[in-house]
């Protein structure tokens, strides 16, 4: 079954709005795991507007499922990941001023750079996923660079899904099938929610993991985090 990794960035955003430690990011991560999440994702940015470096170090000793750290592999980020040694690092080509991730790597253009970075992480036993757009060529070059997995950027899928679900799925088929053909893992993330998640997982049953933050935390405002995780896991397991 596709695993659920909860991105807790927005919990840290709420805490940082007032200072102090409410909500408690570390306890929230523990509770997500206790309620059934199979992973915790964080995306520390240089300005620390949500998850901070201190959070990442603290979570290292708290997360008992899969710990996934996302980010642009600038020197400070690489140092952090190499020290913490999470289960997985997801390489994302975010600019410093970028509000949220909105595109994947051009793995062909950045092939040499990505190859060197991926090898550094793999040398210490960290699984490496590369964030890519739904383009089979980008998947192929990520695999050639040594990536263990690719994470498909699903923003365009979510945008199209409500209008034309079938077309939204087909936009991702070639890339998803390329990953399957090459034998590398497949993750997905960005704007997945309770309306569109099941269709994506049903179309690509070899999907290893989804990372969901914004929609999941928003749903938790109404449903509570325990019930929200239950519903997302049901959407993942109830595939056709």
Secondary structure as GFF3:
##gff-version 3
##sequence-region A 1 240
A	DSSP	beta_strand	3	7	.	.	.	ID=ss1
A	DSSP	alpha_helix	9	18	.	.	.	ID=ss2
A	DSSP	alpha_helix	25	34	.	.	.	ID=ss3
A	DSSP	beta_strand	39	42	.	.	.	ID=ss4
A	DSSP	alpha_helix	53	60	.	.	.	ID=ss5
A	DSSP	beta_strand	66	71	.	.	.	ID=ss6
A	DSSP	alpha_helix	75	84	.	.	.	ID=ss7
A	DSSP	beta_strand	88	91	.	.	.	ID=ss8
A	DSSP	alpha_helix	111	123	.	.	.	ID=ss9
A	DSSP	beta_strand	127	132	.	.	.	ID=ss10
A	DSSP	alpha_helix	136	144	.	.	.	ID=ss11
A	DSSP	beta_strand	149	153	.	.	.	ID=ss12
A	DSSP	alpha_helix	155	161	.	.	.	ID=ss13
A	DSSP	alpha_helix	165	182	.	.	.	ID=ss14
A	DSSP	beta_strand	185	189	.	.	.	ID=ss15
A	DSSP	alpha_helix	197	203	.	.	.	ID=ss16
A	DSSP	beta_strand	209	212	.	.	.	ID=ss17
A	DSSP	alpha_helix	214	223	.	.	.	ID=ss18
A	DSSP	alpha_helix	225	237	.	.	.	ID=ss19
###
